[in-house]
Amino acid sequence: MGENGPVRFLSRAWLAHLSTVTSTASPATTLSVHQRVTGGPDGDVDYTLRVAGGQVTFEPGPEPPMST
């Protein structure tokens, strides 16, 4: 993912940065992955990686699974 620069690891800005720098996906691909990182610089962090409609996003917090 390259250099994070001044973006603090696991912050909302970090999640937004990941969304910006990741490539697009096939429009037919759907994926939702929830991850919990413990012991981060600001404590525990939950986020969801979502791939849908050709877009890759990283969102704060756990989200309900995507329907198929």
For each residue, the residues with C-beta under 8 A, 3 or more apart:
1: 4 18 21 22
2: 21
3:
4: 1 7 9 14 17
5:
6:
7: 4 11 13 14 17
8: 11 13 14 41 42
9: 4 14 40 41
10: 14 15 37 40 41 42 45 47
11: 7 8 14 15 42
12: 15 16 60
13: 7 8 16 17
14: 4 7 8 9 10 11 17 18
15: 10 11 12 18 19 47 58 59 60
16: 12 13 19 20 58
17: 4 7 13 14 20 21
18: 1 14 15 21 22 58
19: 15 16 22 56 57 58
20: 16 17
21: 1 2 17 18
22: 1 18 19 56 58
23: 56
24: 54 55 56
25: 29 51 54 55 56
26: 29 54
27: 53 54
28:
29: 25 26 51 52 54
30: 51 52 66 68
31: 49 50 51 52 66
32: 48 49 50 51 52 63 65 66
33: 48 49 50
34: 46 47 48 62 63
35: 46 47 48 49
36: 44 45 46 62
37: 10 40 44 45 46 47
38: 44
39: 43 44
40: 9 10 37 43 44 45
41: 8 9 10
42: 8 10 11 45
43: 39 40
44: 36 37 38 39 40
45: 10 36 37 40 42 60
46: 34 35 36 37 60 61 62
47: 10 15 34 35 37 58 59 60 61
48: 32 33 34 35 58 59 61 62 63
49: 31 32 33 35 56 57 58
50: 31 32 33 56 57 58 59 63 66
51: 25 29 30 31 32 55 56 57
52: 29 30 31 32 55 66
53: 27
54: 24 25 26 27 29
55: 24 25 51 52
56: 19 22 23 24 25 49 50 51
57: 19 49 50 51
58: 15 16 18 19 22 47 48 49 50
59: 15 47 48 50 63
60: 12 15 45 46 47
61: 46 47 48
62: 34 36 46 48
63: 32 34 48 50 59
64:
65: 32
66: 30 31 32 50 52
67:
68: 30
